[in-house]
Every structure is written in structure tokens, then in C-alpha cells.
Amino acid sequence: MANCSICGRPAIYVNPVNNKAYCRNHFIEYFEKKVKKTIRKYRMLGKNEHIIVAVSGGKDSIALLHVLHKLSRKMPGWRVTAVLVDEGIKGYREKTVENLVAYAAKNKVDYHIVSFKEYIGASLDEIVEKGRARGLPYLPCSYCGVFRRYVLNKAARRLGGTVIATAHNLDDVIQTFLMNIISNSVDKIYKLTPVISDEEGGFIKRIKPFYTVLEKESALYALLNGLIEPEYVQCPYAEYNIRFTIRKLINELEDKHPGVKYGLLNSLISLTQEKQTRDTVNKKQVCKICGEPSSHPVCRACLYRYELGLTTSEEADRITELIRENPVLKKYVYLKQSS
């Protein structure tokens, strides 16, 4: 067994790239310093912030909530509020809600639970059923990702948040990077930055404090701090997502060639930095249906609602009109306008 490179005590973690070993206390110190360095490097937070932490109740998001709550006690101008989006997945979300409620009670953290049902008009289970009944080709994860971002932005704005912090770690980022390459979604790659900021259209700044943190590091941090039970609850829709195949492949590569993950992240950073000078990345507009930020006249969330039959008749008529006026929208709509 390795010994801590700092104090000589038995190590519980060895950095796979530089082989530096850490005991329990020095790992926690290493982890928190890494997060603070990322926050400073990318200027994620100012002196006065109402930080909305997107919490699922899993290891990464609870770990992020814990770190930011801990830092906020030293920053009088910071206020931390946890927001959990309940998609409505029977037999899955209930457990992670319990994790958040338990943490918030123990640490006196303000939290809010919002739902797809409340903001979209249907749970994810109902949305998936409606989509299949209508013959729509979208995977459950496609609906979930779009609607989660949509609901989170609305809820954060309602709560007066100045920034949304998400627990996307290094593994999440590079997996999404490769998924977008495979699906030829090049434009989406340039959004995989540590900070996404836009003051137009009510879009709230988003930050990823775990951008340089490995998934196994955030999991270990959560376990060492007693934030979660050592168990894994998988979303029942996970089997439909290519992410898990890519995750396995990247982990296998990392085992054989330590440093692959950091190499992929550095490649992504290089690409996004080059693209930041181009105006097309920063052009935003507002959805003409709901008023949320959008890359097109109608946002993806409203297009999904339209296809699922969750819009009002007035909204549906307006979307149909906008599709006819903006041919670019046609490639994002599977159902014919007469449906």
C-alpha cells in the first residue's frame, strides 16, 4: 500500500498521472484546493452571488453542494440554494430526493424541489409514453436533458439566482465531447466550457466547478465526508444512452494509458478557446413562445412540447406559423405540421 506523499500516512488515493499519493485528510485538502483553483482560474464567482446549485441527490451534486456551502461560510457575499429538478421517474428519483433532504437538514442548507410536471405539464415517464405513442424518435435522455436545463433556468430566475452551478465533472465533459463528435453535433462542442455566460434573454450564467475533477475523485470526496451511502442507483432510462458505452471505453483507455482523460479535456479546451473569438458562438435570441434563451426562434423545449401535444392551441398555432416562416426549424421537428 502506498503512503501519503505529504505526511507518510497510509494513502487512500493515488493520482494516476503524477503518482502523488494522499491520505484521507490530504486528499480532502487536495480536492478542495483543486475546485477553488478552477473557480478562480475561470472567474466563476464574484464577491456577491446567489449560487443556485443544481442537485440531483447523487454523489457529484451533493459533493458540489458541500464544497460550495463550505466555501460560502468564508464568503459573506455568497448565498447558496440547492435546486433539485424532479423529472418524474418512478422508483428512481425518490431515493436521491431523500439524499438532498437529509443533507439540507443536517447542514441547514436552503433547498427547493421543482418538477417537470409543474413546469412542463407532464412527468418524464408520461413524456416518454406520449412520445412513443406519437411515433417520435427521441430517446428519453434527449427529453430529459432539454427539459432539465429549461426548468432549472426558470426556477433559478424565480429564486433570484445570479449563477447556476452544475456538478459536471471531467469525465462528464469529455464523454459529452466524444458523443458530440460521433453524432456530428460540432456546434454543441463549443458550449462545453467551464463557464457559459449570456446576459440576454434571462439566461443565467452557468459554471462547472468540477470541470477538472475526475469522477472517481468526486465520488471519493463524497464518501470520505459521509455525504452519500456507498450504493449506486441507476436511472431506468440509462440503457438507451450511448454515454455509458463511451464511458466504459474511456475508462479502459485511461487504465492502459493514464492521462488520456486530461488529454481529451485539454483538446476540448483548445477547441473552445479558438472558437470564442467567433461571433456565431455568442449570438443568442429569445424563444418567441416562452421567452427563454434559444439559438432559434423557438427553443428546443417548446418544440418538444409541441410534438408531444403539451402546448396550448394558441402556442401550437404560433409554432406552426414560426416553422413555416423559419425553414431552419423544420429539421428539428419530426412530426408534420398538420399533426
N, C-alpha and C positions, 0 to 999 in steps of 0.2 A: 504493500500500500504506500502511496506517495505521501510525503509530508508537505505541509504548507510552506510555500516559498518565502513567506514573510516571518512566521513565528516558529516554524518547525513542528507544530502540532499535526495530528493526522488530518489529511486533506479529504474533503468531500467533493471537490470539483477540480478538474484539470483542464485548462484552456487547450483545446485541440490544436491550435495554431502555434502558440509560443511555448506550450507545455508548462506554463506557470500554474502552480497548484495553490488552492485556497482551503483553509479550514472554514468552519461554519461562519464565524464572525467576520473573517476577512473576505469571504465570498459575498456576504450581505453588503459589506462596505464597497467591494469592487462593483457589484451590481448597481447600487445606488449612485455611485460616482459616474458610472457609465451613462446612466439615464440623465443625470444632471448635466453632463458634458454635452449630450445630444441636444438637450433643451437650450443650452447656451449657444452652441455652435450654430444652430439653425434659427436662433432668436424666436423661439416658440411662444414664450410668455413674457409679458411686461410686468411692471410693478403692481398694477391693479387689474385683476382678472376675475371674472366669474367663470370658472372652469367647469364645463359640463363633461363628465366622464361617461363615455358610452360603456355600460356594463352589461355583460351577458350573464354573469354569475360564474363563468368558467375561470380557470387558473390565470390566464393572461389579463383579463379585465379586472379581476379582483386584485391582482398584483399591482396593476397600474393605479387603481383607486388607492391602494395602500401607500404607494410611493408618493403620489401627489398629495394625499391627505397629510402624510408625514412632513413633506416639504412646506405645505401651507401653514403649518404651525410656526414656521420660522419666517413666513412672509405675510405680514398683517394685511396686505392688499389683495391677497388671494382668498377666494371663496370657492369651495369645491362642492358640487352637487352631482350625485350619481343618477343616471337615467337608464333604465332597462326597458328595451322595446320587446314586448311580449308578442311574438308573431302569431301565436295560437297554434302550437304544435303539441297535440295531445300526448301526454306521457313523457315529455322531454323538458319543456320549459319550466314546469313546476319545480323541479329539483334545483335548477340554477337560480330561480327566484328565491328559494329558501336560503341559498348561499349569500345572496346580496342582503336580504333582510337580517340575517344573523350577523353579518359583518357590520352593517349600518348600526344595529342596536348596540353592539359591543363597543364600537368606536365613535358613536354619536355623529354619524355622517348623514347629512340630508339626502334623501333619495326619492325618486318618482318612478312609477311604473306606468308606461303608456303602451297602447296596443294597436295592432293592425285593425282590429275590429272598430276601435274608436276613431281612427284617422282615415282608414281606407274603406271601411264598411263591411269587411269580411276577414276572417282569420286566414292564416296561410293554408291550413288544411282545406278550408272552403274554397280558397282561390285556386288551389291545385285541382280540386274536384271540378270547379267551374271551367278551368282551362282545358281539362281533358274532355269534358262534355262538349265543348265548343271546337274540339279538334286543334287547339293551339299547340305549337311545337315547343314551347318554352319549358325548360327544366325548373323544378321547384326553387333551386338556388338562384335562378335568374330573377324570379319574382321577389324572393326574399331580399337579395342584395339591393335591388332598386327601391323597394318599399321601406326597408330599414333606414336607408340614407334619407329618404323623403320624410319619414316620421320623425327621425332624430333631429333633423334640421328644424322642423316645425316646432317640436317640443322644446328644443333648446332656445329658440327665439321667444317662445311663450314664457319661458322661465327667466328671460333676461340674460342668457349666457353670452359671453364675449368670445369664447373659444370652445370648440369641441375636441376632446382628447380621446383618441381611439387606441386600442391595445394591439394594433397590428405590429407584429414583431418581424425580425429579419426574415425568418422562414416564410411568413405570410406574404411579405413583399416580393421575394424572389419567385415564389410559387406563382403569384399573380402575373409577374413579369413573363415567365415562360408560358403561362396559359394564354396571355395576350399575343405572344409571338405565334403560338400554334394556331390560334383562331384568326390570325391576320388582323387583330384589333390594335394596330400600331398607335393610333391616337390615344388609346387608353393607357399605353405605357408611360406617356409623358405626364400622367396625373399621379404616378406612383412616387410622389415626392414626400419628404418629411413634413412639409407644410403646404397646405392648399389654402390660399387666401384670395378673397374677392369681396370687395365691399358693395358690389352691385347686386340688386335684386334680393336683398335679405339673406344672402348666403353667409353663413357663419364660418369663420376661419377654423380649419381643422388641422390638428397636429398629431404626429405619431412619435411620442417619446421613446417607444421601444424599437425605433427604426433600426438600430444597430445591435439589438439584443437577440440572441439566439433563443429559439423556442424552449430548449431544454434549460436555459438559464432562467427564464421567467417561471417555468414550472418548478424548478428547484427553489427559487426565491419564495414562491407561494407556499410550498411545503415546509420550508425551514421556518417561516413565520406563522405557520398554523392557519393559513388563510383558507385552505380547502382540504377536503378529505382526499387521501390517495386513491381516487377512483376516476374512471373515465366514462362519461355519459355521452354517447354519440347521437347526433341528430339522425332521425329515421330517414331523412332525405339525402344523407351523405353519400349513399351508394350511387346516386345519379351524377355526382360531381367528379370531373376529371382531376380536380385538385388533389385528391387522395392518392391517385396513381403517380402524379408528378411529385408529390411529397415523398413517396417511397423511393422513387428514382434518385431524387436529390440527396436524400439521406444515405442511400447506398454509395453514391459518388463521394459524399463527404467522409464516409467511413474509410474508403480506399484512398482518398486524396484530400486530407484535411486542408481547409482553406477555400474549397470550392464555393461555399456559400458566400463568403466575403468577396470572392472574385466576381460572382454574379451581381452582388449588391453594388460593387464599385463600377461594374459595366453599366448598370442601370443609372447610377448617379451621373456618370459621364454623359450618357444619352440625354438625360433630363436637363442637365446644365447647358448643353448645346442648344436644346430646344427652347429654353427660357427666353432667348433673345428674339424669338419669332412672335409676331403679334397674334397669330392664329390661336396660340395656346391660351392667351388671356382674354379672348373675346367671349363675352357672356351675354346672355339675354334672359328675359323672364318669360316663363310659360304663360301663354295667354289664357289658360284655363284656370290654373290655381295660383299663379303669381310666384311660384318657387323658381329658383335658378335653373336654367336649362341651356343646352347647347343649340336647341332648335325652338321654333315657335310653340311646340307642345312638348312637355317633358316626358321622359320615359314612363314615369309613374302614371301619368294621365293617359298615355297611350295604352298601357296595360289595363287600366281601369275601363277604358273604352272597349277594349277587346273582350274583357271579362263581363261586360254588362253592368259595371258598378258605377257608371256615370249617370247623372240626371239626363232627362231627354234634351234639355237645353244645352248641357255640356256636350252631349253626343252630336247634336246638330252642329255645334260650333267647331268641334274637332273634325267632323266630316268636311266642313267648309274649309278649314285650315289645311287639311290634307290635299284638297283639290287646288288650293292656292299655292301650296309649297310641295312640289313633286318629290323633294328630298325625303319627306316624311313617309312616303309610300313604302320605302324599303324597310321601315321599322314596324310596319303594320302587316300582320299575317292575314287577318280577316278582310274580306272585301268590304267596301264602304256600305254596301247595301245590307250587310249582315246586321 
